[in-house]
Amino acid sequence: MRRPWRHEDEILALVIAAIAIPAVIALPLVWFHDYELKTKITLTLAIVIGSGGIAVAIRARVMRPLQTLANLTASLRERDYAVRGRHPRSDDALGLAMNELAELANQLRAERWRDEETAAGLVRVIESLDAAVIAVDDTNVVRMANRTAERLVGRRLEGSSLAEVGLGELSAVDAPRTIELALPSASARGTWEVRPSEVRFSGMPHRLLVMTDVQHALRAEERQAWQRLVRVLGHEINNSLGPISSIAETLRTGLARPQRDADFDDDLQRGLEVIERRAAALARFMQSYARLVRLPPPRIVRVDVGSWIERTVALETAPTKVAIVPGPSISVPGDPDQLDQLLINLLHNAVEASAETGGGVRVTWAAAPSTVTITIEDEGHGVADTANLFVPFFTTKPNGSGIGLVLARQIAEAHGGSLVVRNRKAARGAEAVITLPSRAVASLAS
C-alpha cells in the first residue's frame, strides 16, 4: 500500500505542476526561435532554475507558519504557556490563528494557576484534617493518604495495598458505616466512621475513604448522658429524701422528749404518711426509669398497619373523638406489643391535648417505596416547648411521668424507624409522625 504524500510534498508538487505549464510553452519557443545557442541555454536555465526556486520558496513560505503553529501547539501540550508566535498582520488567516493560539495559551495558563492553587489548598485542607483520608484504586492500592492516616497506621501508605497496612476491612466498605478497626499503631480496637466516595485522579476512577474516630465523641456523649442522668436522679431522690429526713428528725426529737405533747400521735401519723407517700413516689420514679432503660429487643413478626391502628384506637376510652382515615393495605415488620405501646402513648397524648380545646384526633397512614408513615393529629394548643420533648422525666403535666415520648421514640428507633413530634402547619394543634420500614431490616433480627 502506497503511503500518502506529506503535506509539504503535495504543496511542492502542485507548485511544480503550476509552473511546468508556462515552462513547457516557453521552452519550445526558445529553442525553435532563431537565437544563438548560448542564449537558448541561458534562457532554458533561467526558466528551469527560476521555476524550481519559486516552487521551493512557495513550499517554505507555506511550511514555516505550519511548523510555528505545530510548535505552539506542542508547547501548549507540554503546559509551556510562555511561547508565542509572531505575525506582522492580525487581520489575515495566519494572524487570526496566531492570535487565537495566544488567547488559548492565556486561558490555559490562568486555568492552570487556578487549578494549582485549588489543588494546593485542597492538599493543605486534607493534611490539616483530624480525619484520615485515603484514596485507593480499583486494586485497593493506596494512591494518596494524608498525614493523619499515615500517623494512625505508623508508616507510609502510598503504593501499599490496604491489606498490607492492616486496613483490609476497608475494601468491603461501599456505604457510610461505623466499624471496629485494630490499627497497627494502636494497642486496642477503635470505633471509626468510614465514608466512601468516588473521585478521579489523573483521569482514573479512585475510591476516597474518609475515616473519623468516633470513640472520643462517643465517650463525650456517654459522659454527658451520665451527667444528665445523675442530675435527674439527684433531683428526684433529693425531692423525696429531703422531706423524709426532715420529718424523721422531727419525729425523733419528739420521741426523745420526756413529756410528749397531746397531739404527738397525730403528728406521728401525719409524718409517717408523708414518709410513705414520698417513698412510694421515689419507688414509682425508679420503676419508670427501669422501664425506660430495660426495653427488650423487638420480636419481629409481620404487623398489619390497619388492624394495629384500629386495635389501639379501640382501647382509648376518653370521650374525645378519634377518627381513622383509612390508608393502603400494608404490613410492617415489628413487635406487636411494643408497637401497641408506642401508639398508645402518642394517642393518649393527642387525646389529652384535644380534650383541653374540645377538638378531635385523627390517625392516618401512607406508604412509600420502602417505608410506612403513621400520623396522629390533634386539635389541642400545640407544642409549647419542642426542645425538651424527648428529655427523660421532663413533663408539663401535673401527673405526668416524662417518659412516654422518650419510650415511644425508643421503640420506633428499635424498629429501624423514627418519631417526630411537631406543631401542625395548616391548623391548630400538634402531630406525631411515626416512620417505620416496610421491609425487614437485618439489624432488627439481630
MOMOVEN-V67566 format. One record per residue. N is the residue number from 1. RES is the residue in one letter. PHI is phi in whole degrees, -180 to 180 (NA if undefined). PSI is psi in whole degrees, -180 to 180 (none if undefined). BURIAL is b if it has 16 or more other C-alpha atoms within 10 Angstrom, else e. Layout:
# MOMOVEN-V67566
{{N:RES:PHI:PSI:BURIAL} {N:RES:PHI:PSI:BURIAL}}
This chain:
# MOMOVEN-V67566
{{1:M:NA:127:e} {2:R:-75:130:e} {3:R:-72:142:e} {4:P:-68:153:e} {5:W:-68:153:e} {6:R:-71:158:e} {7:H:-61:-43:e} {8:E:-67:-33:e} {9:D:-69:-37:e} {10:E:-65:-42:e} {11:I:-61:-45:b} {12:L:-63:-42:b} {13:A:-64:-41:e} {14:L:-66:-40:e} {15:V:-65:-43:b} {16:I:-61:-42:b} {17:A:-63:-39:e} {18:A:-67:-37:e} {19:I:-79:-28:b} {20:A:-65:-30:b} {21:I:-63:-53:e} {22:P:-68:-29:e} {23:A:-67:-41:b} {24:V:-64:-33:e} {25:I:-75:-38:e} {26:A:-75:-37:e} {27:L:-62:-46:b} {28:P:-61:-36:e} {29:L:-64:-37:e} {30:V:-68:-46:b} {31:W:-77:-30:b} {32:F:-92:-1:e} {33:H:-86:161:e} {34:D:-82:67:e} {35:Y:-109:160:e} {36:E:-70:158:e} {37:L:-61:-40:e} {38:K:-62:-40:e} {39:T:-67:-42:e} {40:K:-61:-45:b} {41:I:-64:-42:e} {42:T:-62:-46:e} {43:L:-64:-39:b} {44:T:-63:-46:b} {45:L:-63:-38:e} {46:A:-64:-41:e} {47:I:-66:-46:b} {48:V:-70:-51:e} {49:I:-66:-39:e} {50:G:-63:-43:e} {51:S:-64:-43:b} {52:G:-64:-42:b} {53:G:-63:-41:e} {54:I:-62:-41:b} {55:A:-63:-45:b} {56:V:-66:-39:b} {57:A:-65:-41:e} {58:I:-65:-42:e} {59:R:-59:-47:b} {60:A:-65:-39:e} {61:R:-63:-35:e} {62:V:-78:-39:e} {63:M:-77:-35:e} {64:R:-60:-48:e} {65:P:-62:-37:b} {66:L:-66:-40:e} {67:Q:-64:-39:e} {68:T:-62:-45:e} {69:L:-62:-39:b} {70:A:-64:-42:e} {71:N:-65:-40:e} {72:L:-64:-43:b} {73:T:-64:-40:b} {74:A:-63:-39:e} {75:S:-65:-37:b} {76:L:-65:-40:b} {77:R:-64:-34:e} {78:E:-85:7:e} {79:R:62:32:e} {80:D:-103:100:e} {81:Y:-98:10:b} {82:A:-90:-18:e} {83:V:-76:135:e} {84:R:-133:152:e} {85:G:-102:149:e} {86:R:-117:144:e} {87:H:-151:134:e} {88:P:-63:-25:e} {89:R:-122:146:e} {90:S:-111:0:e} {91:D:-106:5:e} {92:D:-105:179:e} {93:A:-62:-45:e} {94:L:-68:-39:b} {95:G:-64:-40:b} {96:L:-63:-40:e} {97:A:-63:-43:b} {98:M:-64:-43:b} {99:N:-65:-41:b} {100:E:-64:-40:e} {101:L:-65:-39:b} {102:A:-64:-43:b} {103:E:-65:-39:e} {104:L:-63:-41:e} {105:A:-62:-42:b} {106:N:-63:-43:e} {107:Q:-66:-44:e} {108:L:-65:-37:b} {109:R:-65:-42:b} {110:A:-64:-42:e} {111:E:-66:-36:e} {112:R:-65:-44:e} {113:W:-61:-44:e} {114:R:-64:-44:e} {115:D:-64:-41:e} {116:E:-66:-40:e} {117:E:-65:-41:e} {118:T:-64:-45:e} {119:A:-62:-42:e} {120:A:-64:-42:e} {121:G:-64:-40:e} {122:L:-64:-40:e} {123:V:-63:-42:e} {124:R:-63:-40:e} {125:V:-65:-47:e} {126:I:-62:-41:b} {127:E:-68:-28:b} {128:S:-88:-5:e} {129:L:-72:144:e} {130:D:-76:-21:e} {131:A:-79:149:b} {132:A:-85:129:b} {133:V:-119:124:b} {134:I:-133:132:b} {135:A:-114:128:b} {136:V:-124:152:b} {137:D:-88:-170:b} {138:D:-70:-11:e} {139:T:-102:12:e} {140:N:63:31:b} {141:V:-96:133:b} {142:V:-72:125:b} {143:R:-108:-17:b} {144:M:-157:139:b} {145:A:-153:141:b} {146:N:-87:176:b} {147:R:-65:-34:b} {148:T:-62:-43:b} {149:A:-64:-44:b} {150:E:-68:-33:b} {151:R:-69:-37:e} {152:L:-68:-39:e} {153:V:-83:-28:b} {154:G:86:20:e} {155:R:-163:170:e} {156:R:-75:138:e} {157:L:-102:-32:b} {158:E:-60:130:b} {159:G:92:-8:e} {160:S:-105:152:e} {161:S:-82:161:b} {162:L:-61:-37:b} {163:A:-65:-37:e} {164:E:-66:-31:e} {165:V:-100:12:b} {166:G:81:20:e} {167:L:-118:32:e} {168:G:-60:-26:e} {169:E:-64:-24:e} {170:L:-70:-18:b} {171:S:-65:-29:b} {172:A:-94:1:e} {173:V:-82:113:e} {174:D:-120:3:e} {175:A:-151:156:e} {176:P:-57:131:e} {177:R:-160:164:e} {178:T:-108:127:b} {179:I:-131:162:b} {180:E:-99:128:e} {181:L:-129:138:b} {182:A:-102:96:e} {183:L:-77:146:b} {184:P:-58:-31:b} {185:S:-86:-3:e} {186:A:-113:150:e} {187:S:-88:-13:e} {188:A:-136:165:e} {189:R:-74:147:e} {190:G:-125:162:e} {191:T:-99:125:b} {192:W:-131:138:b} {193:E:-96:121:b} {194:V:-111:126:b} {195:R:-121:109:b} {196:P:-89:153:b} {197:S:-155:164:e} {198:E:-101:130:e} {199:V:-135:170:e} {200:R:-125:129:e} {201:F:-122:126:e} {202:S:56:35:e} {203:G:81:-2:e} {204:M:-108:142:e} {205:P:-71:136:e} {206:H:-133:161:b} {207:R:-108:124:b} {208:L:-100:124:b} {209:L:-113:121:b} {210:V:-110:117:b} {211:M:-109:125:b} {212:T:-119:129:b} {213:D:-76:110:b} {214:V:-98:1:e} {215:Q:-62:-45:e} {216:H:-66:-40:e} {217:A:-65:-40:e} {218:L:-65:-40:e} {219:R:-66:-39:e} {220:A:-65:-43:e} {221:E:-64:-40:e} {222:E:-64:-41:e} {223:R:-65:-42:e} {224:Q:-65:-38:e} {225:A:-64:-42:e} {226:W:-64:-40:e} {227:Q:-63:-43:e} {228:R:-64:-42:e} {229:L:-63:-44:e} {230:V:-62:-40:e} {231:R:-63:-45:e} {232:V:-65:-49:e} {233:L:-62:-44:b} {234:G:-62:-40:e} {235:H:-63:-49:e} {236:E:-68:-42:b} {237:I:-67:-42:b} {238:N:-65:-36:e} {239:N:-61:-31:e} {240:S:-91:-43:b} {241:L:-72:-30:b} {242:G:-59:-58:e} {243:P:-61:-38:e} {244:I:-61:-46:b} {245:S:-65:-42:e} {246:S:-65:-46:e} {247:I:-67:-39:b} {248:A:-62:-41:b} {249:E:-64:-40:e} {250:T:-64:-45:e} {251:L:-66:-39:b} {252:R:-63:-40:e} {253:T:-63:-41:e} {254:G:-65:-40:b} {255:L:-68:-27:e} {256:A:-80:-11:e} {257:R:-75:141:e} {258:P:-66:-40:e} {259:Q:-113:114:e} {260:R:-84:149:e} {261:D:-69:159:e} {262:A:-66:-32:e} {263:D:-97:19:e} {264:F:-66:-36:e} {265:D:-63:-37:e} {266:D:-68:-41:e} {267:D:-63:-39:b} {268:L:-63:-42:b} {269:Q:-64:-47:e} {270:R:-65:-39:e} {271:G:-64:-43:b} {272:L:-65:-34:b} {273:E:-66:-42:e} {274:V:-63:-44:b} {275:I:-61:-40:b} {276:E:-65:-43:e} {277:R:-66:-44:e} {278:R:-68:-36:b} {279:A:-67:-39:b} {280:A:-67:-39:e} {281:A:-64:-40:b} {282:L:-66:-38:b} {283:A:-65:-42:e} {284:R:-64:-39:e} {285:F:-62:-46:b} {286:M:-66:-34:e} {287:Q:-66:-40:e} {288:S:-64:-42:b} {289:Y:-65:-43:b} {290:A:-63:-37:e} {291:R:-65:-35:e} {292:L:-73:-40:b} {293:V:-90:-10:e} {294:R:-111:31:e} {295:L:-65:119:e} {296:P:-74:159:e} {297:P:-64:145:e} {298:P:-67:143:b} {299:R:-95:106:e} {300:I:-81:126:b} {301:V:-138:175:e} {302:R:-84:127:e} {303:V:-117:121:b} {304:D:-73:124:e} {305:V:-65:-45:b} {306:G:-61:-47:b} {307:S:-66:-39:e} {308:W:-60:-46:e} {309:I:-67:-44:b} {310:E:-63:-40:e} {311:R:-65:-41:e} {312:T:-73:-41:b} {313:V:-63:-34:b} {314:A:-66:-21:e} {315:L:-78:-18:e} {316:E:-78:119:e} {317:T:-102:-2:e} {318:A:-67:153:e} {319:P:-70:-14:e} {320:T:-61:134:b} {321:K:-76:129:b} {322:V:-115:115:b} {323:A:-101:138:e} {324:I:-109:121:b} {325:V:-95:110:e} {326:P:-59:141:e} {327:G:-120:-165:e} {328:P:-68:155:e} {329:S:-80:109:e} {330:I:-154:154:b} {331:S:-124:159:b} {332:V:-129:153:b} {333:P:-79:128:b} {334:G:-178:174:b} {335:D:-92:115:b} {336:P:-58:-42:b} {337:D:-65:-46:e} {338:Q:-67:-40:b} {339:L:-65:-36:b} {340:D:-61:-45:b} {341:Q:-63:-40:b} {342:L:-59:-51:b} {343:L:-72:-34:b} {344:I:-62:-45:b} {345:N:-62:-47:b} {346:L:-68:-40:b} {347:L:-67:-39:b} {348:H:-65:-41:b} {349:N:-62:-43:b} {350:A:-66:-40:b} {351:V:-65:-42:b} {352:E:-64:-40:b} {353:A:-67:-41:b} {354:S:-72:-28:b} {355:A:-65:-27:b} {356:E:-71:-24:e} {357:T:-114:-2:e} {358:G:76:17:e} {359:G:-89:-171:b} {360:G:-120:-177:b} {361:V:-129:140:b} {362:R:-128:136:b} {363:V:-119:126:b} {364:T:-133:162:b} {365:W:-147:152:b} {366:A:-143:156:b} {367:A:-115:140:b} {368:A:-116:177:e} {369:P:-54:-35:e} {370:S:-135:7:e} {371:T:-139:163:e} {372:V:-126:134:b} {373:T:-115:123:b} {374:I:-110:128:b} {375:T:-121:128:b} {376:I:-112:113:b} {377:E:-108:134:b} {378:D:-119:168:b} {379:E:-116:39:b} {380:G:-86:-155:b} {381:H:-83:-9:e} {382:G:93:179:b} {383:V:-93:121:b} {384:A:-84:-37:e} {385:D:-128:90:e} {386:T:-75:-20:e} {387:A:-69:-31:e} {388:N:-107:16:e} {389:L:-59:-42:b} {390:F:-109:24:b} {391:V:-84:123:e} {392:P:-58:135:b} {393:F:70:7:b} {394:F:-88:126:b} {395:T:-151:150:b} {396:T:-105:2:e} {397:K:-90:142:e} {398:P:-58:-39:e} {399:N:-113:21:e} {400:G:-80:153:e} {401:S:-95:-22:b} {402:G:79:16:b} {403:I:-120:-4:b} {404:G:-61:-53:b} {405:L:-68:-38:b} {406:V:-62:-45:b} {407:L:-66:-39:b} {408:A:-63:-46:b} {409:R:-65:-37:b} {410:Q:-62:-40:b} {411:I:-66:-44:b} {412:A:-61:-45:b} {413:E:-69:-32:e} {414:A:-65:-23:b} {415:H:-95:12:b} {416:G:79:16:b} {417:G:-116:-155:b} {418:S:-153:164:b} {419:L:-136:130:b} {420:V:-127:131:e} {421:V:-119:126:b} {422:R:-153:168:b} {423:N:-78:146:b} {424:R:-73:145:b} {425:K:-88:-39:e} {426:A:-92:-10:e} {427:A:-153:173:e} {428:R:-74:147:e} {429:G:115:-173:b} {430:A:-125:167:b} {431:E:-140:142:b} {432:A:-111:124:b} {433:V:-114:116:b} {434:I:-101:129:b} {435:T:-119:122:b} {436:L:-127:146:b} {437:P:-71:139:b} {438:S:-87:-11:b} {439:R:-116:156:e} {440:A:-63:138:b} {441:V:-106:133:e} {442:A:-60:-36:e} {443:S:-69:-23:e} {444:L:-71:-39:e} {445:A:-65:-29:e} {446:S:-85:none:e}}
